[in-house]
Every structure is written in structure tokens, then in C-alpha cells.
Amino acid sequence: MQRVIINENNLQTGVVYKHKAVIDNINFWHKFVIANPGKCGRDVILRAILDHVHPLDLIPVSYDKTQGQSHFLARNCGSAIIKLAKDNLTVPNPRDPLNPFKLFIILKFATTSEFKIDVQKNIVTVLTKRYDSATRTLNLSNFHTDKGLSEFCPLSQPKIMFFVLHLSKNLSPMPERYILSSNAIKLLNPLESLRGIKGLTFFDLSNNLIESPNLLTPLKTFEITELALDRNPVCDKFKSTYEYIKEVTACCPKVTLLDGIVIKEGLFPPVRTNFLCDAEGFDLVNQFLEYFFTVYDNRNRSMLEGLYHKNAMFSLTAQYIPAQLSSSSALLRTYNNCARNLLKLADFSRNVEYLFRGSTSIIKQFNHLPLSEHDPFSFKSDLIYSTPTCAVINVTGVFRELPQNLLDCERYIGFNRSFVLSKPNAEDEWCIVNEQLHIFNAVNIQITSSFKTPKQPVVSTVPAAKTMRDKQQMADTLKIITNLNTDWSKKCLEECNYDLKKALMLFVDLYKVDRIPLVAFINNPSLYPKK
């Protein structure tokens, strides 16, 4: 039997296609030689080669290292040989990217009758050792690292995974629970080897490399009640926990325990984007959040003072989250300077100072915080308590800080605000008696999904004043913006029913036609020269 060598010197002569019949003959063993293995061990070299030809079949056996070269045998691997030949018999070296592995292949190294390998007995021995018959659980976690294996058996190789699972059906009693975590599994098609087995209840597929929701389709074959998928790339493909659960239950409708958490309705409340403990509280939550954040996003947050009780309390905490898109540009110093993170306070006595009391103190602190623009479409709100005189609202979402100058970057901030609202009597207005604000640099999913929907234009960014205190605050605001004195500020506002935006437009119109006398301005009328 004449052997054929495929190397980089004869690749261009068409040697692969001349001997394609030999390559595809399942009765021949072919020898794969790694000319420059260096100090890399068996697992590193074989993993690199298998990853390179994935998802094509290549099952290496009889790995050895002699005279500075590594080699192994394989058969029924024609597609993998063609793939390696197209890549000039070169495989990336994960340990040294500048020095890839160089291969050559010896076709017809031996026949299956001359060289017999029986890995089945060895694998069955390892499976028996890993099987807990009391719980009927087969633990295949990190299977390829088992010291009892005579051959390299990574379950990331579909054909190997199929073979191992097929052999597991011979265990007695038959397994009902499979732990397949930490095996770099990318495809679930090999699970088909377990099709038809009754009593399967659990798959642990955590910490693998499953990329897409479409790859979960093979799970539809089984009636499992427990599933673990955490620490797979597919988990990051969903915008919310609700979508994740919905996709999984579409494949496995009988699953009641996902990643260790009860999800079946009836055993545990279903996941909801927004929650109302009382359906009649919808208008309160909707109107309150719209009013609060519309005013809060203005340059002057003083208009919120009337919304807080005179003895209201407010506290803030801040947290930096590493390894996010926002981490490099996160500047939370302004928030940390007034944060009441008790575990981070160097001077514990300052926790009293950072508990802001009274509406005036709270609004003063708000005006020290960076200007903001909230994305209302990112809001997730919960009304967790509601009576005719008290309500507790929690809202999470994203806002971005407005740049202070042209060189300042746009920063995305995640937040959680909890409001306790109260009113002494049913006819009174709601007011905030307690608020907690938690700030953090936005996580990746928040950054990629926020500010995608344009907000509807707001007719008036500042609501009309209702009380004498509101009117005085609005007059003071107009004075600051226009430099008008108190009397003229009040005249403009009274003319416009205390709508600040309309008052500003009136001021501009009067100024353009020179209808405002110099005496209407404060101190320095030259700021507004005659046209």
C-alpha cells in the first residue's frame, strides 16, 4: 500500500483532488503531523485544529509527540482535510499568533484492519465513573479534561458529543439529568442521539458557546422541566428577561426552572415590564412620571420644589460598573460627592449630612447635579403600594448628561428612583415625602437600546404656575433670563397666564419692535442696546 504525503510543497499540484477517493475512503487511517508543536500540549494543539475545521468532522486518536513533532490519526474526515489544504496546511496557534502550526498529512497511513482502535470501552468506563445512579444524573462537565480518557474527547466536536451521548444510553438505570456545562459546545444537534428517551427532565448547558436563539431548536424534541443556559453568548441576545424566558419556553414549553429560577406562572409571578399593584393607579403613575421628568430635565429644576413636602427626605447612591461601553467615559464624581453609600463613607458621621431634608435643600442639591435628558421609552415602572392617601412608585431607566462644552462627551447613566407619595386628604395634591436615587454608568444593553425612539415635542417644557410660590419662582426665572425687573417680569407672565415659554416669546416680540423701555431692565440696560 503506497502512502501519499500532502505538504505545502505539493499542494499547488492538485494532489488533494488527485487522491480524493483515498481521502474519502473510510477504511483508511490518515496521519496528521504537526511540524512545529513547540511547548504546546496535546489539548492546546488538538483544540486549535478542531476549532479551525469546525463544524466539519475530525476525530483525532493515538496522539503522540516524537522527535520534536506531534501527530495523530483520523479517518472519515475528507472535508476537514480539504479545509486544511485550502488554508495551506496552516492552523492559528492560540499561544503564539505569529507562529502558526504547520501540518502535513500522510494519506493511507494504515487500514482499519491493520490498526484497530476501540475507544468505546474507555469512554463507557469514564461515563460509569461520572454517573450518579441515585439521582440518575450524568455529569459531563469539562468532559475532555477527565484523566481517565485515553483519547482527546471534546464535546465541542459534534460527532464526539453524539457518540458519547449515544453510549450514555447504556447506563443503568438510564440517565434523566445531563450536566453538559463548560464544554465549549456550539451546536446542540448531537442531542438528537437521546431522542425518544422517556423521563429526561434536565439539561445543564451553562458556560458553553451557544451563540444564537435558533440553535436552541433541538431542545424542542424533549419534554424537560429544568434547563440551565446561563453564561452562554445567546443570553446576551435578548433585550429583557421576559424575551429570554419567552424564547426558551417556545422551545421547551414544560420548563418550570430556568437557570435555577422558577418561571412557570402559578408557581412564581410572571415577569412584567411594568407592574401595578392597583390597576386604578395607572393614571397616577403615568401623570406623575411625565410631570416629574419633564421638569427635572429643564435647566432650572426649582419648579419641582412645590412637588416635595416641606419635610421630605432624599438620598442618593452611586456605583461604577466596570467592563461596560460607558465605563471609560464614566464620571460619577459629582454624584459620589453627595452619595450616601454607607459602606464607602470614610467619615461615617457624614451620612446625616448626605440625607437631604426639606424641599429647599433637595432642590438645591438637584441644581448641583449635571443637566440631563431622560429617555421615557427606557422606563420600567412599578406601583408597589397604593392607598387613597399613599403610593410607592419605583422607576428605572436611562438618561444622558448634556455636554457642558464641545469637547465634552455624551455620557449615558442608568438610574433607579423610588418615590413615596402622600396626601393628607383625598382632595389634596400628591407630594413626595421620601425619595431614593441610585445612579450608575449605563450597562451595555441600556446603551444599545435607549434613545432609539424620538420623543413627542412638548408644547410647554415648564408647566404653568398655580400657587403664589410658583408664580414668584417663575418671575425670578424670567428675570434671570431676560434681565427684566420684577414688575415687568410679572407683567409678561400675567399677560401669558404664567406660561413661561409664552412669556419668553412675548419678551422677544416686544424687544424686536423696541416696545420695552430701558427702565424695564435691571442695572445694566446697555446689555440690550437699541436697534
KACORZI-V19447 format. One record per helix or strand. SS is the DSSP state (helix for helix, strand for strand). FROM is the first residue (numbers start at 1). TO is the last residue. If there is no record, write none. Layout:
SS & FROM & TO
SS & FROM & TO
This chain:
strand & 4 & 6
helix & 11 & 13
helix & 15 & 18
helix & 20 & 24
strand & 28 & 34
helix & 42 & 53
strand & 61 & 66
strand & 69 & 74
helix & 78 & 86
strand & 90 & 91
strand & 101 & 111
helix & 120 & 130
strand & 131 & 132
strand & 137 & 139
helix & 143 & 145
helix & 158 & 168
strand & 177 & 179
helix & 189 & 194
strand & 202 & 204
helix & 213 & 221
strand & 226 & 228
helix & 233 & 237
helix & 241 & 251
strand & 257 & 258
strand & 261 & 262
strand & 265 & 265
strand & 268 & 268
strand & 275 & 276
helix & 279 & 296
helix & 301 & 307
strand & 308 & 319
helix & 333 & 336
helix & 348 & 351
strand & 356 & 357
helix & 359 & 366
strand & 372 & 374
helix & 376 & 378
strand & 380 & 387
strand & 390 & 401
strand & 411 & 422
strand & 431 & 441
helix & 444 & 449
helix & 468 & 482
strand & 484 & 484
helix & 486 & 495
helix & 500 & 512
helix & 518 & 520
strand & 521 & 521
helix & 525 & 528
